[in-house]
Amino acid sequence: MTRPRSNEEAMTASLRSAVEAGEGGLVKDGRLPTERELMEMFSVARRTVRTALDELQQEGLVFRRQGQGTFIRPTSPNASRVESLANRTSPFEIMEVRREIE
């Protein structure tokens, strides 16, 4: 018998918020608990834990090393500033600035 999909979604959401919050709670020294510890914490099957971690890895929030664990992917402090700038400018404005510089 399989668990409802909502368990996977709830676990993924909990892990995502823990990763985004950073240190404290589930995250210690940039690392998530082991799969076995997560199974016990959330009372879910190992497959559910792996599915949630796979999803976070695909989103680029974590990376995994076999035999070592799951780690939070470091982000550049300027990443949010660059993304914000990209959302406020158009390609036309960028080309206009480049022409002025050159």
Backbone atoms as SQL, in Angstrom:
CREATE TABLE atoms (id INTEGER PRIMARY KEY, chain TEXT, resi INTEGER, resn TEXT, atom TEXT, x REAL, y REAL, z REAL);
INSERT INTO atoms VALUES
  (1, 'A', 1, 'MET', 'N', 0.832, -1.179, 0.000),
  (2, 'A', 1, 'MET', 'CA', 0.000, 0.000, 0.000),
  (3, 'A', 1, 'MET', 'C', 0.882, 1.250, 0.000),
  (4, 'A', 2, 'THR', 'N', 0.607, 2.184, -0.868),
  (5, 'A', 2, 'THR', 'CA', 1.425, 3.388, -0.970),
  (6, 'A', 2, 'THR', 'C', 0.786, 4.535, -0.191),
  (7, 'A', 3, 'ARG', 'N', 1.615, 5.456, 0.218),
  (8, 'A', 3, 'ARG', 'CA', 1.135, 6.635, 0.939),
  (9, 'A', 3, 'ARG', 'C', 0.550, 7.629, -0.054),
  (10, 'A', 4, 'PRO', 'N', -0.391, 8.467, 0.395),
  (11, 'A', 4, 'PRO', 'CA', -0.952, 9.480, -0.508),
  (12, 'A', 4, 'PRO', 'C', 0.118, 10.465, -0.954),
  (13, 'A', 5, 'ARG', 'N', -0.078, 11.001, -2.118),
  (14, 'A', 5, 'ARG', 'CA', 0.859, 11.976, -2.690),
  (15, 'A', 5, 'ARG', 'C', 1.043, 13.173, -1.770),
  (16, 'A', 6, 'SER', 'N', 0.036, 13.505, -0.970),
  (17, 'A', 6, 'SER', 'CA', 0.117, 14.681, -0.112),
  (18, 'A', 6, 'SER', 'C', 1.252, 14.578, 0.904),
  (19, 'A', 7, 'ASN', 'N', 1.616, 13.363, 1.340),
  (20, 'A', 7, 'ASN', 'CA', 2.748, 13.210, 2.261),
  (21, 'A', 7, 'ASN', 'C', 4.044, 13.668, 1.600),
  (22, 'A', 8, 'GLU', 'N', 4.231, 13.298, 0.340),
  (23, 'A', 8, 'GLU', 'CA', 5.432, 13.719, -0.389),
  (24, 'A', 8, 'GLU', 'C', 5.450, 15.226, -0.549),
  (25, 'A', 9, 'GLU', 'N', 4.309, 15.798, -0.909),
  (26, 'A', 9, 'GLU', 'CA', 4.231, 17.243, -1.100),
  (27, 'A', 9, 'GLU', 'C', 4.469, 17.983, 0.204),
  (28, 'A', 10, 'ALA', 'N', 3.897, 17.487, 1.302),
  (29, 'A', 10, 'ALA', 'CA', 4.074, 18.134, 2.601),
  (30, 'A', 10, 'ALA', 'C', 5.532, 18.060, 3.043),
  (31, 'A', 11, 'MET', 'N', 6.148, 16.915, 2.832),
  (32, 'A', 11, 'MET', 'CA', 7.549, 16.766, 3.222),
  (33, 'A', 11, 'MET', 'C', 8.448, 17.647, 2.373),
  (34, 'A', 12, 'THR', 'N', 8.199, 17.680, 1.072),
  (35, 'A', 12, 'THR', 'CA', 8.987, 18.529, 0.176),
  (36, 'A', 12, 'THR', 'C', 8.855, 19.993, 0.585),
  (37, 'A', 13, 'ALA', 'N', 7.647, 20.424, 0.902),
  (38, 'A', 13, 'ALA', 'CA', 7.427, 21.816, 1.319),
  (39, 'A', 13, 'ALA', 'C', 8.156, 22.115, 2.620),
  (40, 'A', 14, 'SER', 'N', 8.130, 21.188, 3.573),
  (41, 'A', 14, 'SER', 'CA', 8.832, 21.385, 4.846),
  (42, 'A', 14, 'SER', 'C', 10.333, 21.471, 4.644),
  (43, 'A', 15, 'LEU', 'N', 10.869, 20.566, 3.828),
  (44, 'A', 15, 'LEU', 'CA', 12.310, 20.583, 3.560),
  (45, 'A', 15, 'LEU', 'C', 12.707, 21.846, 2.800),
  (46, 'A', 16, 'ARG', 'N', 11.885, 22.253, 1.825),
  (47, 'A', 16, 'ARG', 'CA', 12.179, 23.457, 1.053),
  (48, 'A', 16, 'ARG', 'C', 12.250, 24.683, 1.971),
  (49, 'A', 17, 'SER', 'N', 11.283, 24.818, 2.873),
  (50, 'A', 17, 'SER', 'CA', 11.294, 25.981, 3.773),
  (51, 'A', 17, 'SER', 'C', 12.484, 25.920, 4.724),
  (52, 'A', 18, 'ALA', 'N', 12.869, 24.714, 5.166),
  (53, 'A', 18, 'ALA', 'CA', 14.044, 24.581, 6.035),
  (54, 'A', 18, 'ALA', 'C', 15.315, 24.974, 5.298),
  (55, 'A', 19, 'VAL', 'N', 15.422, 24.561, 4.038),
  (56, 'A', 19, 'VAL', 'CA', 16.607, 24.883, 3.231),
  (57, 'A', 19, 'VAL', 'C', 16.667, 26.382, 2.962),
  (58, 'A', 20, 'GLU', 'N', 15.529, 26.974, 2.621),
  (59, 'A', 20, 'GLU', 'CA', 15.501, 28.408, 2.330),
  (60, 'A', 20, 'GLU', 'C', 15.775, 29.244, 3.576),
  (61, 'A', 21, 'ALA', 'N', 15.368, 28.740, 4.754),
  (62, 'A', 21, 'ALA', 'CA', 15.622, 29.455, 6.008),
  (63, 'A', 21, 'ALA', 'C', 17.095, 29.376, 6.398),
  (64, 'A', 22, 'GLY', 'N', 17.763, 28.323, 5.959),
  (65, 'A', 22, 'GLY', 'CA', 19.191, 28.176, 6.253),
  (66, 'A', 22, 'GLY', 'C', 19.423, 27.464, 7.574),
  (67, 'A', 23, 'GLU', 'N', 20.445, 27.892, 8.289),
  (68, 'A', 23, 'GLU', 'CA', 20.849, 27.229, 9.531),
  (69, 'A', 23, 'GLU', 'C', 19.737, 27.239, 10.576),
  (70, 'A', 24, 'GLY', 'N', 19.747, 26.212, 11.417),
  (71, 'A', 24, 'GLY', 'CA', 18.733, 26.089, 12.456),
  (72, 'A', 24, 'GLY', 'C', 17.669, 25.104, 12.027),
  (73, 'A', 25, 'GLY', 'N', 16.924, 24.614, 12.954),
  (74, 'A', 25, 'GLY', 'CA', 15.879, 23.652, 12.617),
  (75, 'A', 25, 'GLY', 'C', 16.477, 22.379, 12.060),
  (76, 'A', 26, 'LEU', 'N', 16.131, 22.049, 10.833),
  (77, 'A', 26, 'LEU', 'CA', 16.634, 20.820, 10.209),
  (78, 'A', 26, 'LEU', 'C', 18.053, 20.950, 9.688),
  (79, 'A', 27, 'VAL', 'N', 18.487, 22.159, 9.380),
  (80, 'A', 27, 'VAL', 'CA', 19.788, 22.362, 8.745),
  (81, 'A', 27, 'VAL', 'C', 20.859, 22.664, 9.794),
  (82, 'A', 28, 'LYS', 'N', 21.922, 21.852, 9.782),
  (83, 'A', 28, 'LYS', 'CA', 23.047, 22.072, 10.693),
  (84, 'A', 28, 'LYS', 'C', 24.333, 22.017, 9.884),
  (85, 'A', 29, 'ASP', 'N', 25.124, 23.061, 9.961),
  (86, 'A', 29, 'ASP', 'CA', 26.391, 23.148, 9.229),
  (87, 'A', 29, 'ASP', 'C', 26.198, 22.950, 7.728),
  (88, 'A', 30, 'GLY', 'N', 25.098, 23.501, 7.196),
  (89, 'A', 30, 'GLY', 'CA', 24.841, 23.416, 5.765),
  (90, 'A', 30, 'GLY', 'C', 24.422, 22.047, 5.291),
  (91, 'A', 31, 'ARG', 'N', 24.001, 21.207, 6.207),
  (92, 'A', 31, 'ARG', 'CA', 23.694, 19.822, 5.876),
  (93, 'A', 31, 'ARG', 'C', 22.317, 19.431, 6.427),
  (94, 'A', 32, 'LEU', 'N', 21.585, 18.654, 5.641),
  (95, 'A', 32, 'LEU', 'CA', 20.300, 18.114, 6.099),
  (96, 'A', 32, 'LEU', 'C', 20.545, 16.806, 6.852),
  (97, 'A', 33, 'PRO', 'N', 19.598, 16.394, 7.693),
  (98, 'A', 33, 'PRO', 'CA', 19.739, 15.090, 8.368),
  (99, 'A', 33, 'PRO', 'C', 19.789, 13.953, 7.350),
  (100, 'A', 34, 'THR', 'N', 20.228, 12.794, 7.816),
  (101, 'A', 34, 'THR', 'CA', 20.307, 11.623, 6.942),
  (102, 'A', 34, 'THR', 'C', 18.906, 11.182, 6.525),
  (103, 'A', 35, 'GLU', 'N', 18.845, 10.359, 5.483),
  (104, 'A', 35, 'GLU', 'CA', 17.558, 9.852, 5.016),
  (105, 'A', 35, 'GLU', 'C', 16.838, 9.109, 6.134),
  (106, 'A', 36, 'ARG', 'N', 17.566, 8.320, 6.893),
  (107, 'A', 36, 'ARG', 'CA', 16.950, 7.564, 7.990),
  (108, 'A', 36, 'ARG', 'C', 16.375, 8.504, 9.051),
  (109, 'A', 37, 'GLU', 'N', 17.108, 9.557, 9.393),
  (110, 'A', 37, 'GLU', 'CA', 16.610, 10.523, 10.375),
  (111, 'A', 37, 'GLU', 'C', 15.365, 11.238, 9.858),
  (112, 'A', 38, 'LEU', 'N', 15.362, 11.592, 8.567),
  (113, 'A', 38, 'LEU', 'CA', 14.197, 12.254, 7.979),
  (114, 'A', 38, 'LEU', 'C', 12.989, 11.311, 7.970),
  (115, 'A', 39, 'MET', 'N', 13.231, 10.020, 7.727),
  (116, 'A', 39, 'MET', 'CA', 12.149, 9.038, 7.766),
  (117, 'A', 39, 'MET', 'C', 11.490, 9.018, 9.140),
  (118, 'A', 40, 'GLU', 'N', 12.309, 9.034, 10.178),
  (119, 'A', 40, 'GLU', 'CA', 11.783, 9.002, 11.544),
  (120, 'A', 40, 'GLU', 'C', 11.094, 10.310, 11.918),
  (121, 'A', 41, 'MET', 'N', 11.677, 11.448, 11.511),
  (122, 'A', 41, 'MET', 'CA', 11.097, 12.751, 11.844),
  (123, 'A', 41, 'MET', 'C', 9.712, 12.944, 11.242),
  (124, 'A', 42, 'PHE', 'N', 9.574, 12.541, 9.960),
  (125, 'A', 42, 'PHE', 'CA', 8.332, 12.772, 9.235),
  (126, 'A', 42, 'PHE', 'C', 7.406, 11.552, 9.211),
  (127, 'A', 43, 'SER', 'N', 7.873, 10.431, 9.776),
  (128, 'A', 43, 'SER', 'CA', 7.098, 9.178, 9.785),
  (129, 'A', 43, 'SER', 'C', 6.651, 8.788, 8.376),
  (130, 'A', 44, 'VAL', 'N', 7.617, 8.759, 7.468),
  (131, 'A', 44, 'VAL', 'CA', 7.344, 8.397, 6.076),
  (132, 'A', 44, 'VAL', 'C', 8.325, 7.326, 5.631),
  (133, 'A', 45, 'ALA', 'N', 8.048, 6.739, 4.482),
  (134, 'A', 45, 'ALA', 'CA', 8.912, 5.711, 3.906),
  (135, 'A', 45, 'ALA', 'C', 10.148, 6.358, 3.273),
  (136, 'A', 46, 'ARG', 'N', 11.162, 5.563, 3.104),
  (137, 'A', 46, 'ARG', 'CA', 12.407, 6.051, 2.505),
  (138, 'A', 46, 'ARG', 'C', 12.174, 6.582, 1.089),
  (139, 'A', 47, 'ARG', 'N', 11.293, 5.939, 0.340),
  (140, 'A', 47, 'ARG', 'CA', 10.988, 6.387, -1.022),
  (141, 'A', 47, 'ARG', 'C', 10.442, 7.820, -1.009),
  (142, 'A', 48, 'THR', 'N', 9.615, 8.133, -0.017),
  (143, 'A', 48, 'THR', 'CA', 9.061, 9.484, 0.105),
  (144, 'A', 48, 'THR', 'C', 10.173, 10.495, 0.362),
  (145, 'A', 49, 'VAL', 'N', 11.105, 10.128, 1.239),
  (146, 'A', 49, 'VAL', 'CA', 12.242, 11.009, 1.541),
  (147, 'A', 49, 'VAL', 'C', 13.073, 11.231, 0.286),
  (148, 'A', 50, 'ARG', 'N', 13.375, 10.165, -0.423),
  (149, 'A', 50, 'ARG', 'CA', 14.197, 10.284, -1.627),
  (150, 'A', 50, 'ARG', 'C', 13.515, 11.109, -2.710),
  (151, 'A', 51, 'THR', 'N', 12.206, 10.937, -2.856),
  (152, 'A', 51, 'THR', 'CA', 11.462, 11.714, -3.848),
  (153, 'A', 51, 'THR', 'C', 11.536, 13.203, -3.512),
  (154, 'A', 52, 'ALA', 'N', 11.361, 13.530, -2.242),
  (155, 'A', 52, 'ALA', 'CA', 11.418, 14.939, -1.812),
  (156, 'A', 52, 'ALA', 'C', 12.818, 15.516, -2.046),
  (157, 'A', 53, 'LEU', 'N', 13.851, 14.752, -1.691),
  (158, 'A', 53, 'LEU', 'CA', 15.226, 15.233, -1.884),
  (159, 'A', 53, 'LEU', 'C', 15.568, 15.355, -3.365),
  (160, 'A', 54, 'ASP', 'N', 15.071, 14.419, -4.174),
  (161, 'A', 54, 'ASP', 'CA', 15.287, 14.503, -5.624),
  (162, 'A', 54, 'ASP', 'C', 14.693, 15.785, -6.186),
  (163, 'A', 55, 'GLU', 'N', 13.496, 16.120, -5.729),
  (164, 'A', 55, 'GLU', 'CA', 12.836, 17.334, -6.213),
  (165, 'A', 55, 'GLU', 'C', 13.626, 18.586, -5.827),
  (166, 'A', 56, 'LEU', 'N', 14.114, 18.628, -4.583),
  (167, 'A', 56, 'LEU', 'CA', 14.911, 19.780, -4.148),
  (168, 'A', 56, 'LEU', 'C', 16.226, 19.859, -4.922),
  (169, 'A', 57, 'GLN', 'N', 16.791, 18.710, -5.249),
  (170, 'A', 57, 'GLN', 'CA', 18.031, 18.691, -6.028),
  (171, 'A', 57, 'GLN', 'C', 17.779, 19.204, -7.443),
  (172, 'A', 58, 'GLN', 'N', 16.658, 18.808, -8.036),
  (173, 'A', 58, 'GLN', 'CA', 16.316, 19.283, -9.380),
  (174, 'A', 58, 'GLN', 'C', 16.077, 20.792, -9.386),
  (175, 'A', 59, 'GLU', 'N', 15.565, 21.326, -8.287),
  (176, 'A', 59, 'GLU', 'CA', 15.338, 22.766, -8.173),
  (177, 'A', 59, 'GLU', 'C', 16.631, 23.529, -7.910),
  (178, 'A', 60, 'GLY', 'N', 17.715, 22.795, -7.624),
  (179, 'A', 60, 'GLY', 'CA', 19.000, 23.439, -7.381),
  (180, 'A', 60, 'GLY', 'C', 19.189, 23.944, -5.960),
  (181, 'A', 61, 'LEU', 'N', 18.339, 23.517, -5.040),
  (182, 'A', 61, 'LEU', 'CA', 18.449, 23.975, -3.651),
  (183, 'A', 61, 'LEU', 'C', 19.455, 23.164, -2.845),
  (184, 'A', 62, 'VAL', 'N', 19.627, 21.896, -3.207),
  (185, 'A', 62, 'VAL', 'CA', 20.548, 21.024, -2.474),
  (186, 'A', 62, 'VAL', 'C', 21.384, 20.222, -3.460),
  (187, 'A', 63, 'PHE', 'N', 22.464, 19.654, -2.945),
  (188, 'A', 63, 'PHE', 'CA', 23.226, 18.673, -3.719),
  (189, 'A', 63, 'PHE', 'C', 23.540, 17.507, -2.798),
  (190, 'A', 64, 'ARG', 'N', 23.695, 16.329, -3.398),
  (191, 'A', 64, 'ARG', 'CA', 23.908, 15.119, -2.615),
  (192, 'A', 64, 'ARG', 'C', 25.214, 14.464, -3.000),
  (193, 'A', 65, 'ARG', 'N', 25.863, 13.907, -1.980),
  (194, 'A', 65, 'ARG', 'CA', 27.088, 13.134, -2.201),
  (195, 'A', 65, 'ARG', 'C', 26.885, 11.767, -1.563),
  (196, 'A', 66, 'GLN', 'N', 27.044, 10.745, -2.369),
  (197, 'A', 66, 'GLN', 'CA', 26.834, 9.395, -1.877),
  (198, 'A', 66, 'GLN', 'C', 27.766, 9.113, -0.706),
  (199, 'A', 67, 'GLY', 'N', 27.196, 8.622, 0.377),
  (200, 'A', 67, 'GLY', 'CA', 27.983, 8.284, 1.558),
  (201, 'A', 67, 'GLY', 'C', 28.313, 9.466, 2.451),
  (202, 'A', 68, 'GLN', 'N', 27.990, 10.695, 2.012),
  (203, 'A', 68, 'GLN', 'CA', 28.309, 11.870, 2.817),
  (204, 'A', 68, 'GLN', 'C', 27.070, 12.624, 3.283),
  (205, 'A', 69, 'GLY', 'N', 26.039, 12.691, 2.452),
  (206, 'A', 69, 'GLY', 'CA', 24.813, 13.351, 2.870),
  (207, 'A', 69, 'GLY', 'C', 24.271, 14.325, 1.849),
  (208, 'A', 70, 'THR', 'N', 23.290, 15.094, 2.297),
  (209, 'A', 70, 'THR', 'CA', 22.627, 16.094, 1.466),
  (210, 'A', 70, 'THR', 'C', 22.978, 17.458, 2.013),
  (211, 'A', 71, 'PHE', 'N', 23.454, 18.350, 1.154),
  (212, 'A', 71, 'PHE', 'CA', 23.944, 19.652, 1.560),
  (213, 'A', 71, 'PHE', 'C', 23.172, 20.767, 0.862),
  (214, 'A', 72, 'ILE', 'N', 23.094, 21.905, 1.523),
  (215, 'A', 72, 'ILE', 'CA', 22.461, 23.072, 0.918),
  (216, 'A', 72, 'ILE', 'C', 23.415, 23.650, -0.106),
  (217, 'A', 73, 'ARG', 'N', 22.893, 23.959, -1.285),
  (218, 'A', 73, 'ARG', 'CA', 23.719, 24.558, -2.331),
  (219, 'A', 73, 'ARG', 'C', 23.978, 26.012, -1.956),
  (220, 'A', 74, 'PRO', 'N', 25.251, 26.392, -1.863),
  (221, 'A', 74, 'PRO', 'CA', 25.560, 27.782, -1.513),
  (222, 'A', 74, 'PRO', 'C', 25.092, 28.731, -2.614),
  (223, 'A', 75, 'THR', 'N', 24.572, 29.864, -2.193),
  (224, 'A', 75, 'THR', 'CA', 24.141, 30.879, -3.156),
  (225, 'A', 75, 'THR', 'C', 25.004, 32.112, -2.999),
  (226, 'A', 76, 'SER', 'N', 25.204, 32.789, -4.076),
  (227, 'A', 76, 'SER', 'CA', 25.974, 34.019, -4.072),
  (228, 'A', 76, 'SER', 'C', 25.159, 35.118, -3.394),
  (229, 'A', 77, 'PRO', 'N', 25.778, 35.958, -2.572),
  (230, 'A', 77, 'PRO', 'CA', 25.027, 37.040, -1.934),
  (231, 'A', 77, 'PRO', 'C', 24.471, 38.022, -2.964),
  (232, 'A', 78, 'ASN', 'N', 25.089, 38.100, -4.136),
  (233, 'A', 78, 'ASN', 'CA', 24.625, 39.028, -5.169),
  (234, 'A', 78, 'ASN', 'C', 23.562, 38.412, -6.073),
  (235, 'A', 79, 'ALA', 'N', 23.267, 37.124, -5.907),
  (236, 'A', 79, 'ALA', 'CA', 22.339, 36.442, -6.804),
  (237, 'A', 79, 'ALA', 'C', 20.964, 37.088, -6.799),
  (238, 'A', 80, 'SER', 'N', 20.457, 37.440, -5.625),
  (239, 'A', 80, 'SER', 'CA', 19.121, 38.041, -5.568),
  (240, 'A', 80, 'SER', 'C', 19.132, 39.442, -6.171),
  (241, 'A', 81, 'ARG', 'N', 20.234, 40.173, -6.009),
  (242, 'A', 81, 'ARG', 'CA', 20.327, 41.515, -6.596),
  (243, 'A', 81, 'ARG', 'C', 20.343, 41.430, -8.118),
  (244, 'A', 82, 'VAL', 'N', 21.088, 40.481, -8.662),
  (245, 'A', 82, 'VAL', 'CA', 21.174, 40.318, -10.112),
  (246, 'A', 82, 'VAL', 'C', 19.814, 39.908, -10.663),
  (247, 'A', 83, 'GLU', 'N', 19.149, 38.978, -9.986),
  (248, 'A', 83, 'GLU', 'CA', 17.827, 38.542, -10.440),
  (249, 'A', 83, 'GLU', 'C', 16.839, 39.705, -10.401),
  (250, 'A', 84, 'SER', 'N', 16.921, 40.507, -9.366),
  (251, 'A', 84, 'SER', 'CA', 16.035, 41.667, -9.256),
  (252, 'A', 84, 'SER', 'C', 16.295, 42.648, -10.399),
  (253, 'A', 85, 'LEU', 'N', 17.558, 42.897, -10.708),
  (254, 'A', 85, 'LEU', 'CA', 17.914, 43.804, -11.799),
  (255, 'A', 85, 'LEU', 'C', 17.419, 43.249, -13.136),
  (256, 'A', 86, 'ALA', 'N', 17.561, 41.951, -13.337),
  (257, 'A', 86, 'ALA', 'CA', 17.116, 41.333, -14.582),
  (258, 'A', 86, 'ALA', 'C', 15.601, 41.453, -14.756),
  (259, 'A', 87, 'ASN', 'N', 14.882, 41.407, -13.663),
  (260, 'A', 87, 'ASN', 'CA', 13.422, 41.521, -13.740),
  (261, 'A', 87, 'ASN', 'C', 12.962, 42.952, -14.008),
  (262, 'A', 88, 'ARG', 'N', 13.818, 43.941, -13.721),
  (263, 'A', 88, 'ARG', 'CA', 13.424, 45.343, -13.891),
  (264, 'A', 88, 'ARG', 'C', 13.887, 45.955, -15.202),
  (265, 'A', 89, 'THR', 'N', 14.730, 45.260, -15.946),
  (266, 'A', 89, 'THR', 'CA', 15.249, 45.829, -17.196),
  (267, 'A', 89, 'THR', 'C', 14.833, 44.976, -18.384),
  (268, 'A', 90, 'SER', 'N', 14.845, 45.601, -19.537),
  (269, 'A', 90, 'SER', 'CA', 14.516, 44.879, -20.768),
  (270, 'A', 90, 'SER', 'C', 15.787, 44.740, -21.606),
  (271, 'A', 91, 'PRO', 'N', 15.791, 43.811, -22.555),
  (272, 'A', 91, 'PRO', 'CA', 16.947, 43.671, -23.438),
  (273, 'A', 91, 'PRO', 'C', 17.245, 44.975, -24.197),
  (274, 'A', 92, 'PHE', 'N', 16.213, 45.725, -24.551),
  (275, 'A', 92, 'PHE', 'CA', 16.411, 46.995, -25.242),
  (276, 'A', 92, 'PHE', 'C', 17.200, 47.971, -24.377),
  (277, 'A', 93, 'GLU', 'N', 16.866, 48.055, -23.083),
  (278, 'A', 93, 'GLU', 'CA', 17.577, 48.958, -22.177),
  (279, 'A', 93, 'GLU', 'C', 19.037, 48.549, -22.008),
  (280, 'A', 94, 'ILE', 'N', 19.281, 47.264, -21.973),
  (281, 'A', 94, 'ILE', 'CA', 20.653, 46.775, -21.842),
  (282, 'A', 94, 'ILE', 'C', 21.469, 47.136, -23.076),
  (283, 'A', 95, 'MET', 'N', 20.891, 46.935, -24.248),
  (284, 'A', 95, 'MET', 'CA', 21.595, 47.284, -25.491),
  (285, 'A', 95, 'MET', 'C', 21.845, 48.787, -25.575),
  (286, 'A', 96, 'GLU', 'N', 20.911, 49.571, -25.112),
  (287, 'A', 96, 'GLU', 'CA', 21.068, 51.028, -25.129),
  (288, 'A', 96, 'GLU', 'C', 22.237, 51.450, -24.235),
  (289, 'A', 97, 'VAL', 'N', 22.349, 50.853, -23.077),
  (290, 'A', 97, 'VAL', 'CA', 23.466, 51.160, -22.178),
  (291, 'A', 97, 'VAL', 'C', 24.783, 50.711, -22.805),
  (292, 'A', 98, 'ARG', 'N', 24.806, 49.537, -23.414),
  (293, 'A', 98, 'ARG', 'CA', 26.029, 49.055, -24.058),
  (294, 'A', 98, 'ARG', 'C', 26.483, 50.005, -25.157),
  (295, 'A', 99, 'ARG', 'N', 25.551, 50.510, -25.963),
  (296, 'A', 99, 'ARG', 'CA', 25.913, 51.458, -27.026),
  (297, 'A', 99, 'ARG', 'C', 26.520, 52.732, -26.449),
  (298, 'A', 100, 'GLU', 'N', 25.971, 53.198, -25.355),
  (299, 'A', 100, 'GLU', 'CA', 26.497, 54.415, -24.721),
  (300, 'A', 100, 'GLU', 'C', 27.910, 54.177, -24.184),
  (301, 'A', 101, 'ILE', 'N', 28.142, 53.011, -23.615),
  (302, 'A', 101, 'ILE', 'CA', 29.469, 52.689, -23.058),
  (303, 'A', 101, 'ILE', 'C', 30.510, 52.567, -24.171),
  (304, 'A', 102, 'GLU', 'N', 30.133, 51.894, -25.257),
  (305, 'A', 102, 'GLU', 'CA', 31.077, 51.660, -26.358),
  (306, 'A', 102, 'GLU', 'C', 31.256, 52.921, -27.145);
